Amino acid sequence: MLGCQDFCGYYDWTFHYLRRKFGQEAVHKFWIQAIALDSQSHYAAAGLERGLAGLYDTWVKTGVEEKCDWTFTLDEAKNVLRLDMRECPSKGFLLKNDRNADEDYCDHCIGWIDPALQSIGAEVASHEHNHCGQCWWEMRMKDRPHESLFVDVDIRKDIRWQRGFLDRWREGVALPVLARQAPTDPCDVLRDWFSGTDQLTVLGRGPSALDSWTIGRIGDAVIVTDPTYATHDVYEGEPLGVLIGDRSTQLEAVSERFNKTDPDHRPLLMHMFLPGCPMIDFVSVGLPRPVPILPLLIRHGLYTHQSGLPYPTTGVFALMLAVALSKHITVAGIDLYKHPSGRVYNGEVATYKFTWPNWHSEACETTHISAALTKAGKSVRVHPRLERLLRDA
Amino acid sequence: MSAPDFYFAINATARHILEEYGKDVLIDYWRSLGREYYRGRIVQWREGGAAVIAEDWQQYFLREPNAVVEAAVDGEIVELDIRTCPAIKHLRDSGRVILDCFCEHCDHTCGAMAEAAGYRFERAGGMGSCRQRFVPITHKTMGAI
């Protein structure tokens, strides 16, 4: 049977099923018709009967059943129902169980709550979530004046709020992901950022990133990983994008370089936000929250997260990103830790022995690289060493 | 114990897909869910056989509110005696309209999982209580349950 204990896991999977089969709009339609108007119809019924107080009682009951660590605050005089979520059990299920089937699981809440509220003459006044299980909301009836609440339990005062990336709504309207760009969808942010170039060079940190083949082909628009940005190990210039790895040890150095750079020449910071990895606090080291890349990779069928199984290295994720952006790509510095020099990374002494950590594997790397290159077709130039490694794999 | 209101969403999801896309898509949804989402359980079933399948379901139903289920192994066959289906009970108790084909989600989701693990899925009964069996595909038919 399909039970309620793991519902959140296959709920996320269901979004992905509908999206890949019937497109983006199918998911929004599902949230409205199946969830807001059918599954959660008791919210609208309670709200119709007793307004914000009815919604409050319904949510409190749900909170008890789902063991939500949250605070609901109702102030009818100010026409506001506020929620501060400290640990969302729903998103928490996905993070705990290393699940990430669809582009953005958290979107489902605004996806059903807003239409449910609209159906009873109410609306979302403000909302933000950080994709790590923390969020806050203010809801109001449309026909009366509204005042925001200032509460001690405001989740934005909690250190956990510093993690993740934010989606934000004001007056029921989604706000841009980046202050200087209009898109509200991270996929559009990525497309817009890289729209000024047809050519992208993806540089891993392997020794081939600095050999004569690469030097002769490296372009102006480069994507590097965070250690390269921090140390200039294989690239001295200003990259167009920096993909920060899931276990970065270079955040402070990245922050130092980033903040010393003129804002007009700063790279776009990006991150995978993989569910099974500890979520990084970028804000505390002075960095803006990076733009997530998984939504774009999932939308293009370039990545399927497999719970508990190895995932690609950051360099391979950068390659998949370039392919998803449909650029002419040059890729080098991905040597699968098998460079004949015996060096794993440039500038390091020869180790001659590399042991894959549990969370990566050579098979995972070659599978993802091959799939990405197949999708890219003739628009990619691959370092001959990597080509040979893939042929031999 | 998990929140039983999620059964509302399971019922509503099936209704939405049926009404919007038709029965073939609903069946494909259920079967794909079994094959893809439950890939990990399938691997365990395939490797562990009947005892593991029975234990998996026993533990699964223990975490479903108000479920009354007995899982047993008879030779190579797993038998589930579902005396109280927690989903149907909660939907009924809450006055929800239950989709006519709601019980078929077991046939298709469990069926797809069973097939991938080398078993055939059988169900007799439904809408509140039923008997389910996981029979090795190589096993001779034992007759109707």
Contacts between the chains, C-beta under 8 A, distances in Angstrom:
chain1	res1	chain2	res2	distance
A	1	B	60	7.9
A	1	B	64	7.7
A	1	B	82	7.9
A	1	B	85	7.1
A	1	B	87	6.5
A	1	B	105	7.3
A	1	B	106	5.4
A	1	B	109	7.9
A	1	B	110	7.3
A	2	B	10	5.3
A	2	B	33	7.6
A	2	B	87	7.5
A	2	B	105	5.6
A	2	B	106	8.0
A	2	B	109	6.1
A	3	B	2	7.1
A	3	B	60	6.2
A	3	B	61	7.8
A	3	B	63	7.1
A	3	B	64	4.8
A	3	B	86	7.4
A	3	B	87	7.7
A	4	B	2	4.1
A	4	B	3	6.0
A	4	B	4	5.8
A	4	B	5	7.8
A	4	B	6	3.7
A	4	B	7	5.9
A	4	B	10	7.8
A	4	B	64	6.5
A	4	B	65	7.2
A	4	B	86	7.7
A	4	B	87	7.9
A	5	B	2	4.2
A	5	B	60	7.3
A	5	B	63	4.3
A	5	B	64	6.4
A	7	B	2	7.1
A	7	B	6	3.9
A	7	B	9	6.8
A	7	B	10	7.0
A	9	B	37	6.6
A	10	B	33	5.7
A	10	B	37	4.8
A	11	B	9	6.9
A	13	B	33	6.4
A	13	B	36	6.7
A	13	B	37	4.6
A	14	B	13	6.2
A	14	B	29	7.5
A	14	B	33	7.4
A	17	B	29	6.0
A	17	B	32	6.2
A	17	B	33	7.3
A	21	B	25	7.5
A	22	B	21	7.2
A	29	B	20	7.3
A	30	B	13	7.5
A	30	B	16	5.9
A	33	B	16	5.5
A	33	B	20	7.5
A	34	B	9	7.4
A	34	B	12	4.4
A	34	B	13	5.4
A	34	B	15	7.0
A	34	B	16	3.6
A	35	B	9	6.4
A	35	B	12	6.7
A	38	B	8	7.6
A	38	B	11	8.0
A	38	B	12	3.8
A	38	B	15	6.5
A	38	B	16	7.0
A	39	B	5	7.9
A	39	B	8	4.3
A	39	B	9	4.1
A	39	B	11	7.4
A	39	B	12	3.8
A	39	B	13	7.7
A	40	B	8	7.3
A	40	B	9	7.9
A	62	B	3	6.9
A	62	B	5	6.7
A	65	B	3	4.0
A	65	B	4	7.1
A	65	B	5	6.6
A	66	B	2	8.0
A	66	B	3	4.4
A	101	B	37	7.6
A	306	B	39	7.9
A	307	B	40	6.6
A	308	B	40	7.0
